[in-house]
Amino acid sequence: MKHDVSEPASVTHGAAGPVITLWAPLRRRVFRMLWITGLTANVCSWMFEVAAAWAMATLPGTTPLLVALVQTAATGPVFLLALPSGALADIVDRRRYLIVSQSWVAVVSLGVGALSLTGMLTPGLIFTAAFLMGTGLVMRLPTFASLIQEVVPRGEIPAAVMLNGVALNSSRTLGPLIAGAIVAFGGTPYVFLLNGALSIAAVLMLLHWQREAPAPSNLPSERFFGAIRVGIQFARNTPELLAVLARGATCAFFATAPLALLPVVVRTELQAGATTYSLLVASFGVGALILAVTVGRIRRRLSRGQLVTAAWILSAVATAVVAVAPNAYLVGVAMLSAGCAWMAIFGAFQVAAQMALPRWIGGRGLAMVLMALWIGLALGGVLWGQLATMTSVSTSLLAASVTSIFGMFATSRLRLDGRSDDDLTPSPYRRDLALAVPIEPAQGPVVVTVEYQIEPTRAAEFLKLMQESRRMRLRNGAVSWSIFRDVTHAGRYVEQFVDETWLSHLRHRERVTAAERTIRDRKLAFHVGDAPPEVKCLVGANVPLEPG
């Protein structure tokens, strides 16, 4: 995949190595277009969420739990559909998929606007609309995120992720401000209608994009359910991605409390209206923007892990301040601080995930990250909303603040930067296999064995390396892996892995990265035989059954 030609990005050096300036990816035409489109789509999402939450808060008989559940309804599709959506992003044309997702959002927004104009909105309809909008969100976000690897070089990925965060959090400011102004002077129906119009504008921008297709493959696209299985298997065998999933879900669970309960804080604690609510949500977005434009300086002093720890503590403190603040000004400062923390934490998680994902599985991997974050948000919205209903808003927020610190310590050993230096450039095995008989794509299973002869004194070192080989094979789609020792010949080991079908085996060969090639070279360095390790490829044969 070619990248846009641009001016050389300026580089500084910090605790984590070279730091590309934040604005460098915007010099690339395609990234710039996608960034503007994403900003528009994110503004739509926040306008809708603010309007829906406020509409629910103003309905007769509304409880804090019902208001918090609006966020849960909007994030529920991420839990249910993120991985399927990520699989589709990896096996269909991503440009068309984005067009479909934004068209979906436009239809839902215009429909809700029409219902709202006629006074037909009910709690059930608001939940349904929030769920449908969340479906559009989960179709869009993994696809946008996975396109980063196509349109910017690896060195600019952290800056591109932060710029996507700028777009997301600018929308936290613009969306609530626009929605608040429209609600104050016209009413929520017009927020929904404007949301639909902006979504149509995003569709038009995507229609003008002539996407450069990835390098062609001679293999057919993956099957939907097979793609989901491989995505899960990849995550299970990539410790760096598992760390992002675990820490992301944990942090989101606690960090969602002030956002989920903010409408109730404004109405019951501050005795204020829609304008105050929208300004406080906008303060959260401003805080995220401040962090985004200063993160380069911070990263020159702190590692990614240190940045996450500092931001996590800041988030807990901000949540506690919202719980006890006597006025909107102090709540605004706390929300601004929470926005800074949110951007630092989730930006670090996104960068860590991007650095751990080869291009072929970007959609699925980033969808799982999104799913983990939104599971935390959804569960947190339910728990903190229920606790606020049973006790008080302040008690719920203070509980979230205190327990957040325990969550931070519980997940602190999970590393976020284990594969940052790995070269994930595709490096497939191009040499054709010499087949004695023709093989159909669906034939299988396929068993591959590699026989090594090593010095017996180096066995422990060799077997440790083979654990890396195991993860590599399973990440790339193998259904099982084993290592055997020959009891009749000292130092002879046989590595074996199984692919589901012949087509799966060919895909396995295509997915190899440059970093995984180095693992192969390290294994070969242990081999002391006169000839290279013997490789055998065996395909399952059907045994005819005797009648009766």
C-alpha positions, 0 to 999 in steps of 0.5 A, spaced: 500 500 500 502 506 497 502 512 502 501 519 500 507 523 499 508 529 504 513 533 507 517 529 512 514 529 519 518 533 524 521 528 529 522 529 537 525 524 542 522 522 548 522 516 554 518 512 548 523 513 543 522 518 537 515 522 537 512 524 531 509 531 531 501 531 532 499 534 525 504 530 521 498 525 518 494 531 516 499 533 511 497 526 507 490 528 503 487 521 504 488 521 511 485 529 511 479 527 508 478 521 512 479 525 518 474 531 516 469 525 515 470 522 521 469 529 525 463 530 522 460 523 523 462 524 531 459 530 531 453 527 529 454 521 534 454 526 540 449 531 538 444 525 538 447 522 545 446 529 548 439 530 545 437 523 547 439 523 554 436 530 555 429 528 552 429 522 557 431 526 563 425 531 561 420 525 560 415 524 566 417 519 571 424 518 569 429 516 574 437 516 574 437 509 572 433 510 565 437 516 564 444 512 565 441 506 561 440 511 554 448 510 554 448 503 555 443 502 549 447 506 545 453 502 547 450 495 547 451 494 540 458 495 541 458 489 545 453 485 541 456 487 534 463 489 534 467 483 532 462 481 527 463 488 524 470 488 525 470 481 521 466 485 515 471 491 515 477 486 514 473 482 508 469 487 504 471 493 501 472 498 507 469 504 503 463 501 501 462 499 508 463 506 511 458 509 506 453 504 508 454 505 516 453 513 515 447 512 510 444 508 516 445 513 521 442 518 517 436 514 516 435 513 523 436 520 525 431 523 520 426 518 523 427 520 530 426 527 528 420 526 525 417 522 531 420 527 536 416 533 532 410 529 532 410 528 540 411 520 539 417 519 543 417 514 549 422 511 553 422 505 549 423 509 542 429 513 545 432 506 547 431 503 540 433 509 537 440 509 541 441 502 540 440 503 532 445 509 532 450 505 536 449 500 531 451 505 526 457 507 531 460 500 531 460 499 524 464 505 523 469 506 528 473 499 527 473 501 520 475 508 520 481 506 525 483 500 521 484 504 515 490 508 519 495 503 517 493 504 510 494 511 509 499 513 514 506 509 515 507 506 521 511 511 525 506 516 524 500 511 527 501 514 534 500 521 531 494 519 527 491 515 533 491 522 537 488 526 531 482 521 531 482 522 538 482 530 537 476 528 532 472 524 537 473 529 542 472 535 538 465 532 537 464 532 544 465 539 544 462 541 538 456 536 538 454 538 545 454 545 544 450 545 537 445 540 541 445 545 547 443 551 543 438 547 538 435 544 544 434 551 548 432 555 542 428 550 538 427 543 541 430 536 541 427 534 534 431 539 530 437 536 533 435 529 530 434 532 523 440 536 523 444 530 525 441 526 519 443 532 514 450 532 517 450 524 516 448 525 509 454 530 508 459 525 510 456 520 505 457 525 500 464 525 502 466 518 502 462 517 495 468 522 492 474 518 495 477 513 490 480 508 495 487 505 493 485 497 493 490 493 498 495 489 494 491 483 491 491 476 493 489 470 489 485 467 495 478 468 496 475 472 501 475 469 508 468 466 510 464 471 515 464 466 521 471 463 520 474 470 520 471 471 527 474 465 529 481 467 527 480 474 530 478 471 537 484 466 536 489 472 534 487 476 540 488 470 545 495 469 542 497 476 543 499 478 550 499 485 548 492 485 545 489 482 551 493 487 556 489 492 552 482 489 552 483 487 560 485 494 562 481 498 557 474 494 559 477 496 567 478 503 566 472 504 562 467 501 567 470 506 572 471 512 568 464 512 565 461 514 572 461 522 571 459 522 564 453 517 565 450 521 571 452 528 569 444 529 566 442 527 573 447 531 577 445 537 572 438 537 574 438 534 581 444 537 584 446 543 580 438 545 579 440 547 572 438 546 565 440 543 558 445 549 556 449 547 563 449 540 561 451 541 554 457 546 556 459 541 562 460 535 556 463 540 552 468 541 558 470 534 557 471 535 550 476 541 551 480 537 556 481 531 551 483 536 546 488 540 551 491 533 552 491 531 545 495 537 543 500 537 549 501 529 549 507 530 545 511 533 550 508 529 556 511 523 552 518 525 552 517 525 559 513 519 561 513 512 558 506 509 555 505 505 562 506 511 566 502 516 562 496 511 563 497 511 571 497 518 572 491 519 567 487 513 571 489 517 578 487 524 575 480 520 572 479 518 579 480 524 582 475 528 577 470 523 579 470 525 586 470 532 585 464 531 581 461 528 586 462 533 592 462 540 587 457 545 590 457 549 583 457 548 576 464 551 575 467 546 579 464 541 576 466 544 569 473 544 572 473 536 574 470 534 567 475 538 563 480 534 567 476 527 566 477 529 559 484 530 559 485 523 563 480 520 558 484 522 552 491 520 555 488 513 557 484 511 551 489 514 546 494 509 549 490 503 549 489 505 541 496 506 540 498 499 543 493 496 539 495 499 533 502 497 534 500 489 535 496 488 529 498 486 522 494 490 517 490 483 515 486 483 522 486 490 523 478 491 523 477 485 528 483 487 532 480 494 533 473 492 534 475 487 540 478 493 543 472 497 542 468 492 544 472 491 551 471 499 552 464 499 551 463 493 555 466 497 561 462 503 559 455 499 558 456 495 565 459 501 568 453 505 566 448 500 569 452 499 576 453 506 577 446 508 575 443 503 579 447 505 585 445 512 584 438 510 584 438 506 590 443 511 594 444 518 591 448 520 585 454 523 590 455 516 593 455 512 586 460 517 584 465 517 590 464 509 590 466 509 582 472 514 584 475 509 590 474 503 587 477 505 580 484 506 584 483 498 586 482 497 578 488 500 576 493 496 581 489 490 579 491 491 572 498 495 572 502 489 571 499 488 564 504 491 559 501 495 553 508 496 549 510 489 548 510 489 540 511 496 539 518 495 535 516 489 531 516 490 524 508 488 522 510 489 514 507 483 510 512 478 508 508 472 506 511 465 503 511 466 496 514 460 493 509 455 491 508 448 494 510 443 489 504 438 489 504 431 487 497 431 486 491 437 486 488 439 492 481 442 493 481 448 497 476 445 502 480 439 503 483 438 510 485 438 515 492 440 513 498 438 518 505 441 517 511 438 521 518 441 521 523 437 524 529 440 527 536 437 530 539 441 535 544 441 541 541 437 547 544 442 551 540 448 548 534 444 549 531 449 554 533 455 550 530 452 544 523 450 547 522 457 550 523 460 543 518 455 540 513 458 545 513 464 540 513 460 534 506 457 538 503 464 538 505 465 531 502 459 528 495 460 532 495 468 531 495 466 523 490 461 523 492 454 525 487 450 529 492 447 534 500 446 535 504 441 538 512 440 539 514 433 540 521 430 542 524 424 539 525 419 544 530 415 540 534 421 537 537 426 542 536 433 540 531 431 535 524 435 535 518 436 531 514 442 531 507 440 528 501 445 527 494 444 524 490 448 519 483 447 518 483 446 510 488 447 504 485 454 503 486 456 511 493 453 510 494 458 504 492 464 508 496 462 513 502 463 509 500 470 506 499 472 513 506 472 515 510 478 517 517 481 517 517 480 525 515 473 524 520 471 519 525 473 524 522 468 529 523 463 523 530 465 522 532 464 530 529 457 530 533 455 524 539 458 528 538 452 533 538 447 527 545 443 527 543 438 521 547 438 515 541 439 511 535 444 513 530 442 517 525 437 513 518 440 512 512 436 511 505 438 509 500 432 509 492 433 507 487 429 510 485 423 506 478 420 506 478 413 508 472 409 505 467 405 510 466 398 509 458 397 508 454 395 514 
